Amino acid sequence: MIDSMLQDTYDQVLRRNPGEPEFQQAVREVFESLEYIQGRHPEYNDQGILMRMCEPERQIIFRVPWVDDQGTVQINRGFRVEYNSALGPYKGGLRFHPSVNLGIVKFLGFEQIFKNSLTGLPIGGGKGGSDFDPHGRSDGEVMRFCQSFMTELHRHMGEYTDVPAGDIGVGAREIGYLFGQYKRLTNRYEAGVLTGKGLDWGGSLVRKEATGYGAAIFADEMLKARGSSFDGRRVSISGSGNVAIYAIEKSKQLGGIPVTASDSSGYVVDENGIDFELLQQIKEVERGRITEYAERRGNGARFVAGGSVWDVPVDIALPSATQNELDADAARTLVKNGVQAVSEGANMPCTPDAVNVFREADVAFGPGKAANAGGVATSALEMQQNASRDAWSFEHTEERLTQIMKNIHHTCLETAEELGRPGDYVVGANVAGFRKVADAMIAFGVI
C-alpha cells in the first residue's frame, strides 16, 4: 500500500505512460519503499521531486535502416532514454533484442538511476537499445546495423553527456562496431564515451565479469550478515549469458556449487557443479545453445526442455536472465526447497508477487538495483582509467569492485535499519538511492 500523495503521483505516471507495464511496475516498487520516508522530507514534495524523477530528461527514438546480406533494406527502431543526470553523465547499457520498446527502455533507465546512485560514483541514469536481434546475423550484418545505429546516436553522446555500455545482445563485437563508427564520425578517440570496450583499445579488466561477480558478492554479504556463507551451498543460476556465466564462476570461487544454467530452450542441471570453462567456451566463443553443454559435459549433467529452472532444490538463487522470469509460484517452490538467499543478477527478474513471497518467508533478498550494480560500477571504473590514460590490473579492479559491492550492501542494510525495516534490502536500496538523487536535484533548482 502507498499513501494518498504517492498514489496521486503514481496515478499521474499511469496516465502519462499507458501500455508500459514494466515501467509502471518499476515505479510502483520504488514508491512502495518511499512510504517509509513520507513526512520526513517535505522538501521532496514541495519541489515535485517524485514526478520529476519519473519523467525522463530526454527520450530519443529514431529509425535505423541497414542492408542485410541479401541486399534487402531492413528497418529497426532505436531508443535512448536519458533519464536523470543529477549525479553525473547519463550511464546505462544498450540492449539489442526483439522485445525492446520504449516502455522496456524506460523501466531499465528508471532502475539505472537508483542503481548508479548506490555505487557512490558520479554517474546518472540512462538506457537504450533497439528491437534488432543480433542472433543468427552475420558479422557483416551486425556491423552495418551498428554503424547505422551509431550514425544517429552519436550526436547525443559524449564522455560528459551520455556514456552507453552493453546489455543483452550487445557484447564486445557490437561495442567494437559502435565505437569504430563513433570514432569515424567525430574524428576523436574519445575512449570514455562507451564502456565494455576491448582490452586492447580502452577497455577494463573485470568489466565482463563484473555484473555476475557483483551479484554473487552481494549474496555472500547477505549471507554473512546472517552468519552463513556460500561454502558447500547449492546455487541455481538462470541464463547463460555474460551475467550468468560469471555469477557461476564467482559462486564457485566463494565455495558454492552452482548446479544450473538456462536459455530460452530449457535448462541444464549438473549435480557435480557447472563446468565454468566448458560453458564459457560454448556460449562466449562458439555462440552455442545450452543443450550442447549437457551433450558435451556428460558426467550426470542433464538438459530439461522447457520447465522452470527454479524447480531445482538449492540454497542460493541468482536469477540472471531477464525481467519477470521468476514468479510467485517459482518463489514458493524455492522457499519450500529451503532457499536462503536470492540475489538479482538481471534487472527486475522477480515479479512483485515473488518478491513478497521471499520477504514474507524471511529469505535474504537482494534487489537488482543493488545486487547487479557491479556492472555499471566497473563501467565507471573503466571511465576513470580512460580519463587518466591508465590501465589497472585485474586484481586491483576486482578489489575495487568487491569494495563497492560491500559498500552497497552496508548502505542498504543501514538504511533499512534506520527506517525500522531490518534486513529489508528492497526498502534500503530504494530509499538510499532515491535520497541521494533527490538531494542533488533540489540543489540544482527546478530544472
Backbone torsions as a table, in degrees:
resi	resn	phi	psi	omega
1	MET	NA	144.8	174.2
2	ILE	-127.4	153.2	-173.4
3	ASP	-74.7	177.1	-169.8
4	SER	-64.2	-38.8	-178.8
5	MET	-67.3	-44.6	177.4
6	LEU	-63.8	-39.0	179.5
7	GLN	-63.6	-41.1	178.6
8	ASP	-60.7	-43.6	179.1
9	THR	-65.5	-42.2	179.8
10	TYR	-63.0	-39.3	177.8
11	ASP	-61.7	-37.3	175.3
12	GLN	-63.7	-41.8	178.4
13	VAL	-59.9	-43.0	179.0
14	LEU	-62.1	-43.3	-178.7
15	ARG	-66.1	-37.2	-175.9
16	ARG	-82.8	-16.0	-174.8
17	ASN	-133.3	59.7	-177.8
18	PRO	-69.8	152.2	174.9
19	GLY	69.6	22.9	-180.0
20	GLU	-127.0	70.5	-171.4
21	PRO	-63.1	-36.0	-179.4
22	GLU	-66.8	-41.9	177.7
23	PHE	-64.5	-45.4	179.0
24	GLN	-60.2	-39.8	178.7
25	GLN	-62.8	-43.1	-179.0
26	ALA	-64.7	-40.9	179.0
27	VAL	-65.4	-46.1	-178.8
28	ARG	-57.9	-42.6	-177.7
29	GLU	-63.1	-39.3	177.6
30	VAL	-69.0	-44.1	-178.8
31	PHE	-60.5	-37.1	179.2
32	GLU	-61.9	-32.3	176.4
33	SER	-76.3	-33.6	-178.5
34	LEU	-68.0	-15.7	173.3
35	GLU	-51.2	-32.8	-174.4
36	TYR	-78.0	-9.6	176.7
37	ILE	-117.6	4.6	176.5
38	GLN	-59.1	132.6	-178.9
39	GLY	93.2	-21.2	179.6
40	ARG	-84.1	-24.7	-174.6
41	HIS	-132.2	73.7	179.7
42	PRO	-60.3	-24.5	-179.3
43	GLU	-62.4	-28.7	178.3
44	TYR	-66.3	-37.5	178.5
45	ASN	-72.4	-41.3	-176.2
46	ASP	-61.4	-35.2	-176.5
47	GLN	-101.6	14.3	175.2
48	GLY	61.4	32.5	-174.5
49	ILE	-59.1	-42.5	-175.5
50	LEU	-59.3	-50.5	-177.6
51	MET	-69.1	-38.3	178.6
52	ARG	-63.1	-37.6	-179.0
53	MET	-72.4	-24.5	179.4
54	CYS	-83.6	-13.4	-178.6
55	GLU	-102.6	118.6	179.9
56	PRO	-61.1	146.5	176.6
57	GLU	-66.1	-32.1	-178.8
58	ARG	-156.8	137.7	175.3
59	GLN	-125.8	122.7	-175.6
60	ILE	-116.8	124.6	176.5
61	ILE	-127.0	132.5	-174.9
62	PHE	-148.4	158.1	178.2
63	ARG	-81.2	139.6	177.2
64	VAL	-124.2	92.7	177.1
65	PRO	-87.6	141.2	177.4
66	TRP	-155.4	165.2	-175.1
67	VAL	-113.7	125.8	-179.0
68	ASP	-80.8	-178.8	-174.6
69	ASP	-69.1	-16.6	176.9
70	GLN	-91.1	1.9	179.6
71	GLY	84.2	10.0	-179.8
72	THR	-89.7	134.9	177.8
73	VAL	-76.1	126.6	177.2
74	GLN	-111.1	147.9	179.5
75	ILE	-125.2	123.3	172.2
76	ASN	-119.4	173.9	179.9
77	ARG	-116.2	131.9	178.3
78	GLY	-107.3	150.2	-178.6
79	PHE	-136.6	146.0	164.1
80	ARG	-147.6	118.5	176.3
81	VAL	-106.0	108.1	177.2
82	GLU	-90.2	97.0	-162.0
83	TYR	-84.3	-51.7	-174.3
84	ASN	-154.6	124.6	-178.0
85	SER	-115.5	25.9	-178.1
86	ALA	-64.3	-30.7	-176.1
87	LEU	-104.4	-7.8	-178.4
88	GLY	160.7	-173.4	179.0
89	PRO	-60.6	150.3	177.3
90	TYR	-56.1	137.0	-178.2
91	LYS	-141.8	127.7	179.1
92	GLY	168.5	159.7	-170.1
93	GLY	-78.7	174.1	171.6
94	LEU	-112.2	132.2	-179.8
95	ARG	-116.2	124.1	175.0
96	PHE	-108.8	106.6	-177.0
97	HIS	-162.9	145.3	-178.2
98	PRO	-58.5	-22.8	-178.2
99	SER	-78.9	-7.9	-173.8
100	VAL	-69.4	128.0	172.0
101	ASN	-145.2	-179.2	-175.0
102	LEU	-62.4	-40.6	-179.3
103	GLY	-62.2	-41.3	177.8
104	ILE	-62.4	-45.3	-178.2
105	VAL	-65.4	-38.0	178.5
106	LYS	-67.1	-41.2	176.6
107	PHE	-59.4	-46.5	-178.8
108	LEU	-65.6	-39.9	179.3
109	GLY	-67.1	-39.4	178.4
110	PHE	-62.8	-46.2	176.3
111	GLU	-58.9	-38.4	-175.4
112	GLN	-63.9	-30.9	179.3
113	ILE	-55.8	-49.8	-174.0
114	PHE	-78.6	-35.9	176.5
115	LYS	-59.4	-48.3	-178.8
116	ASN	-65.9	-36.0	175.9
117	SER	-60.0	-43.3	-177.1
118	LEU	-65.2	-25.6	179.8
119	THR	-65.6	-21.5	-176.1
120	GLY	80.3	4.6	-177.9
121	LEU	-100.7	155.3	-173.2
122	PRO	-80.9	73.3	-179.5
123	ILE	-137.3	137.2	175.3
124	GLY	-87.4	-170.6	-174.8
125	GLY	-117.5	135.9	175.2
126	GLY	-160.8	170.9	178.6
127	LYS	-161.0	158.9	-179.9
128	GLY	-160.0	-173.7	178.2
129	GLY	153.4	-161.6	-177.8
130	SER	-157.4	158.4	174.9
131	ASP	-82.2	12.5	173.6
132	PHE	-70.1	138.9	178.2
133	ASP	-112.0	110.7	-178.6
134	PRO	-74.1	-15.4	-178.0
135	HIS	-65.0	129.8	179.4
136	GLY	82.5	-2.3	178.6
137	ARG	-91.8	147.0	178.0
138	SER	-72.7	164.5	177.1
139	ASP	-59.0	-38.0	179.9
140	GLY	-64.4	-41.0	178.3
141	GLU	-66.2	-43.6	178.5
142	VAL	-61.9	-41.0	179.3
143	MET	-62.2	-46.4	-177.6
144	ARG	-66.0	-37.6	176.2
145	PHE	-63.3	-49.7	-177.3
146	CYS	-60.2	-38.8	179.1
147	GLN	-65.2	-40.7	177.8
148	SER	-67.2	-41.8	179.1
149	PHE	-59.7	-46.9	-177.7
150	MET	-71.8	-26.2	178.5
151	THR	-57.3	-36.4	175.0
152	GLU	-86.1	-45.2	-171.3
153	LEU	-66.8	-29.1	-171.6
154	HIS	-58.7	-29.3	-176.3
155	ARG	-71.0	-13.2	-179.1
156	HIS	-105.9	1.5	-173.6
157	MET	-107.1	171.0	176.2
158	GLY	161.3	150.8	-175.7
159	GLU	-65.0	-18.0	175.3
160	TYR	-108.8	6.4	-176.0
161	THR	-119.3	-63.1	-175.8
162	ASP	-152.3	125.3	-174.7
163	VAL	-123.6	93.0	178.2
164	PRO	-72.1	167.8	175.2
165	ALA	-143.2	-166.5	177.3
166	GLY	-90.3	167.8	175.2
167	ASP	-158.0	-156.1	179.0
168	ILE	-57.1	128.0	178.4
169	GLY	81.9	-2.0	-179.4
170	VAL	-127.1	97.3	178.9
171	GLY	-111.3	-157.7	-175.5
172	ALA	-60.9	-36.7	179.4
173	ARG	-61.6	-50.2	-177.2
174	GLU	-66.1	-41.8	178.6
175	ILE	-61.2	-38.2	178.4
176	GLY	-61.3	-47.3	179.3
177	TYR	-65.4	-39.9	179.3
178	LEU	-64.7	-45.5	-178.8
179	PHE	-66.4	-40.0	178.8
180	GLY	-59.2	-42.4	179.5
181	GLN	-70.2	-37.1	176.9
182	TYR	-61.2	-46.2	179.6
183	LYS	-61.4	-40.7	-179.4
184	ARG	-65.5	-41.7	-176.3
185	LEU	-74.5	-34.5	-174.0
186	THR	-97.7	-15.6	-174.9
187	ASN	58.7	35.0	178.8
188	ARG	-136.3	138.7	172.1
189	TYR	-92.5	75.1	-175.4
190	GLU	-95.2	78.7	-170.6
191	ALA	-58.9	-31.3	-175.7
192	GLY	-78.5	8.1	-177.0
193	VAL	-89.5	-15.2	176.1
194	LEU	-140.1	142.8	175.3
195	THR	-120.1	163.0	-170.6
196	GLY	89.7	20.3	-178.2
197	LYS	-73.8	164.7	175.7
198	GLY	-65.6	151.8	-175.4
199	LEU	-64.9	-26.0	-178.6
200	ASP	-81.7	-9.0	-177.1
201	TRP	-139.3	50.3	169.2
202	GLY	102.7	1.7	179.5
203	GLY	-78.8	172.5	-177.9
204	SER	-117.4	137.3	168.5
205	LEU	-59.5	147.1	179.2
206	VAL	79.9	-8.9	-177.2
207	ARG	-62.0	-45.8	-177.1
208	LYS	-70.8	-25.6	179.2
209	GLU	-83.9	-17.0	-160.4
210	ALA	-62.7	-43.4	-176.0
211	THR	-66.4	-47.1	178.5
212	GLY	-65.3	-43.3	176.3
213	TYR	-58.1	-47.4	-175.1
214	GLY	-62.1	-40.2	179.7
215	ALA	-63.4	-39.6	178.3
216	ALA	-70.4	-39.8	178.8
217	ILE	-63.6	-41.7	179.3
218	PHE	-63.2	-42.0	176.8
219	ALA	-60.8	-40.6	179.6
220	ASP	-63.3	-39.8	178.2
221	GLU	-66.2	-38.9	177.1
222	MET	-63.2	-41.3	179.1
223	LEU	-65.8	-42.4	178.7
224	LYS	-59.7	-38.1	179.9
225	ALA	-64.0	-18.7	178.7
226	ARG	-108.0	12.2	177.5
227	GLY	76.8	24.9	-178.3
228	SER	-126.6	-171.0	-179.3
229	SER	-163.7	178.8	175.6
230	PHE	-75.8	-17.3	-167.7
231	ASP	-53.5	113.2	178.0
232	GLY	75.2	4.3	-176.8
233	ARG	-85.6	140.1	174.2
234	ARG	-77.3	137.7	-175.6
235	VAL	-126.7	129.8	172.2
236	SER	-103.6	136.1	-179.2
237	ILE	-132.1	128.4	175.9
238	SER	-95.5	154.3	-177.9
239	GLY	89.0	167.8	174.9
240	SER	-149.3	23.2	175.0
241	GLY	-89.4	-160.8	-174.7
242	ASN	-55.3	-47.9	-176.6
243	VAL	-64.2	-47.5	-177.1
244	ALA	-63.9	-43.9	-176.8
245	ILE	-58.3	-44.4	-175.4
246	TYR	-86.1	-17.9	168.1
247	ALA	-67.4	-37.3	176.0
248	ILE	-62.5	-47.4	-178.3
249	GLU	-61.4	-46.9	-177.0
250	LYS	-69.0	-36.0	177.1
251	SER	-58.3	-41.5	178.7
252	LYS	-66.6	-42.4	179.4
253	GLN	-61.5	-31.6	-179.9
254	LEU	-83.7	-0.8	176.6
255	GLY	101.6	1.4	179.9
256	GLY	-82.3	172.6	178.4
257	ILE	-122.9	91.1	178.8
258	PRO	-71.6	125.7	-172.1
259	VAL	-116.3	-3.2	-178.0
260	THR	-136.8	158.4	167.0
261	ALA	-155.5	160.2	-174.7
262	SER	-150.9	166.0	165.0
263	ASP	-147.2	-167.5	-173.2
264	SER	-66.6	-15.3	-178.8
265	SER	-89.1	-17.7	-177.7
266	GLY	152.7	-155.1	-178.4
267	TYR	-142.6	160.4	175.2
268	VAL	-110.9	147.0	172.4
269	VAL	-121.1	124.9	178.7
270	ASP	-125.7	98.6	-174.6
271	GLU	-63.9	-20.2	178.4
272	ASN	-87.4	0.7	-178.0
273	GLY	99.1	131.7	-179.8
274	ILE	-57.2	132.0	175.3
275	ASP	-78.2	101.8	-174.6
276	PHE	-58.7	-45.5	-176.4
277	GLU	-64.1	-41.0	179.1
278	LEU	-66.1	-45.3	179.1
279	LEU	-61.6	-42.7	178.9
280	GLN	-61.4	-42.1	179.0
281	GLN	-62.2	-46.1	-177.0
282	ILE	-67.3	-44.4	-172.7
283	LYS	-86.5	-41.3	-174.2
284	GLU	-89.0	-36.3	-176.0
285	VAL	-91.9	-49.6	-173.8
286	GLU	-91.9	-12.0	-176.6
287	ARG	53.8	43.0	-177.0
288	GLY	-90.9	-172.2	-178.2
289	ARG	-105.2	161.2	-175.6
290	ILE	-66.4	-25.0	177.6
291	THR	-59.1	-33.4	-178.3
292	GLU	-65.4	-29.4	178.8
293	TYR	-61.7	-49.6	-178.4
294	ALA	-63.2	-39.6	-179.5
295	GLU	-63.2	-41.4	-174.9
296	ARG	-88.9	-24.3	-178.8
297	ARG	-75.7	-44.3	-175.9
298	GLY	59.0	-143.2	167.3
299	ASN	50.9	37.1	176.2
300	GLY	93.0	-6.9	177.3
301	ALA	-75.4	138.9	179.9
302	ARG	-135.8	151.0	177.9
303	PHE	-103.5	135.8	177.1
304	VAL	-116.8	115.2	-179.8
305	ALA	-74.2	133.3	-179.0
306	GLY	62.1	-144.2	178.6
307	GLY	66.8	-170.9	-177.5
308	SER	-122.9	125.4	177.4
309	VAL	-61.1	-20.9	-176.6
310	TRP	-81.2	-0.5	174.4
311	ASP	-76.9	-15.2	-177.9
312	VAL	-77.7	124.6	-179.6
313	PRO	-65.6	125.4	-179.9
314	VAL	-146.1	169.1	176.9
315	ASP	-95.7	-29.3	-175.2
316	ILE	-134.6	136.5	178.1
317	ALA	-123.5	133.5	178.6
318	LEU	-125.4	84.5	178.7
319	PRO	-66.7	118.0	-168.8
320	SER	-134.1	23.6	-177.3
321	ALA	-100.8	-74.4	-175.3
322	THR	-156.8	179.1	-174.5
323	GLN	-67.4	144.7	174.1
324	ASN	54.9	36.8	179.2
325	GLU	-86.8	-17.1	-175.9
326	LEU	-120.6	107.8	-175.8
327	ASP	-97.6	-175.5	-175.4
328	ALA	-62.7	-38.5	179.3
329	ASP	-63.4	-43.2	177.9
330	ALA	-64.2	-39.6	179.0
331	ALA	-62.6	-42.8	179.1
332	ARG	-63.8	-36.1	177.1
333	THR	-64.7	-44.9	178.3
334	LEU	-60.4	-44.9	-179.9
335	VAL	-62.8	-44.8	179.4
336	LYS	-59.5	-34.6	-178.9
337	ASN	-86.2	3.1	171.4
338	GLY	94.0	22.7	179.1
339	VAL	-61.9	139.5	-178.3
340	GLN	-105.6	-30.4	-176.7
341	ALA	-146.9	141.5	176.2
342	VAL	-129.2	125.2	-178.7
343	SER	-127.5	120.6	-173.5
344	GLU	-78.2	111.4	175.3
345	GLY	-83.4	-29.9	176.5
346	ALA	-92.2	178.5	177.3
347	ASN	-89.5	114.8	177.0
348	MET	52.4	49.1	179.8
349	PRO	-73.3	-19.2	180.0
350	CYS	-99.3	132.0	176.4
351	THR	-68.1	161.0	178.1
352	PRO	-56.1	-39.1	178.9
353	ASP	-65.3	-37.1	177.6
354	ALA	-65.0	-42.4	178.8
355	VAL	-59.9	-42.4	178.8
356	ASN	-62.6	-38.3	177.5
357	VAL	-60.4	-45.6	-179.5
358	PHE	-64.9	-43.8	-177.6
359	ARG	-66.6	-40.3	179.5
360	GLU	-68.1	-29.0	179.3
361	ALA	-88.0	4.5	-179.6
362	ASP	60.0	34.2	171.5
363	VAL	-82.5	134.5	176.5
364	ALA	-64.8	118.8	-174.9
365	PHE	-123.4	118.9	178.8
366	GLY	-101.9	108.8	-180.0
367	PRO	-68.3	152.7	-174.1
368	GLY	-55.8	-37.5	-176.8
369	LYS	-63.7	-17.8	173.0
370	ALA	-103.2	-50.4	-169.8
371	ALA	-70.8	-32.0	-178.6
372	ASN	-106.5	22.7	-179.6
373	ALA	-74.6	-6.5	-178.3
374	GLY	-61.9	-33.1	-179.3
375	GLY	-64.9	-52.1	-178.9
376	VAL	-69.4	-31.5	176.9
377	ALA	-61.1	-43.4	-180.0
378	THR	-73.8	-27.0	170.9
379	SER	-61.4	-41.6	177.5
380	ALA	-66.1	-34.6	175.5
381	LEU	-67.1	-34.2	174.8
382	GLU	-63.3	-40.9	177.5
383	MET	-61.7	-39.7	177.6
384	GLN	-60.5	-44.8	-179.3
385	GLN	-65.2	-40.1	178.0
386	ASN	-63.2	-42.2	-177.6
387	ALA	-64.7	-33.1	-177.8
388	SER	-97.8	5.8	-177.3
389	ARG	53.3	46.1	-174.5
390	ASP	-127.6	166.4	174.8
391	ALA	-142.1	122.4	-175.8
392	TRP	-92.1	158.0	176.7
393	SER	-72.5	162.0	177.3
394	PHE	-59.2	-44.5	-176.2
395	GLU	-63.3	-43.1	-179.3
396	HIS	-66.3	-42.8	-178.7
397	THR	-67.7	-40.9	178.5
398	GLU	-65.7	-35.0	176.8
399	GLU	-63.9	-41.1	177.3
400	ARG	-63.3	-44.6	178.9
401	LEU	-59.6	-47.5	-177.9
402	THR	-60.3	-42.3	-179.5
403	GLN	-66.8	-38.3	177.8
404	ILE	-62.3	-44.5	-179.7
405	MET	-64.6	-38.7	177.0
406	LYS	-65.0	-39.6	178.6
407	ASN	-65.3	-40.3	178.0
408	ILE	-62.3	-44.5	179.0
409	HIS	-59.9	-45.4	-179.6
410	HIS	-62.3	-43.1	-179.8
411	THR	-61.6	-45.6	-180.0
412	CYS	-63.3	-44.6	-177.4
413	LEU	-65.5	-43.9	-178.6
414	GLU	-65.8	-41.8	179.9
415	THR	-65.6	-41.7	177.9
416	ALA	-61.7	-41.1	177.2
417	GLU	-61.2	-45.5	-178.9
418	GLU	-58.0	-35.8	-175.9
419	LEU	-92.1	9.6	178.1
420	GLY	74.7	24.9	179.4
421	ARG	-125.2	60.8	-174.7
422	PRO	-56.3	131.2	178.7
423	GLY	79.4	1.0	-179.0
424	ASP	-91.4	92.3	-175.5
425	TYR	-70.8	-23.1	178.1
426	VAL	-65.6	-52.6	177.9
427	VAL	-62.7	-44.1	-178.7
428	GLY	-60.2	-45.0	-178.5
429	ALA	-67.8	-46.7	-177.0
430	ASN	-64.2	-45.4	-176.6
431	VAL	-71.2	-43.6	-179.5
432	ALA	-63.8	-43.7	179.0
433	GLY	-65.4	-42.2	-178.4
434	PHE	-64.5	-47.4	-174.2
435	ARG	-60.8	-40.3	-178.4
436	LYS	-64.3	-44.0	179.4
437	VAL	-68.4	-43.3	-179.0
438	ALA	-61.0	-42.3	179.5
439	ASP	-63.1	-38.8	177.4
440	ALA	-66.3	-41.6	179.4
441	MET	-62.6	-38.6	177.9
442	ILE	-64.3	-40.7	-179.4
443	ALA	-61.9	-30.2	-176.3
444	PHE	-86.3	-8.8	-175.5
445	GLY	84.3	-176.4	-177.1
446	VAL	-84.2	96.7	-179.2
447	ILE	-132.3	NA	NA
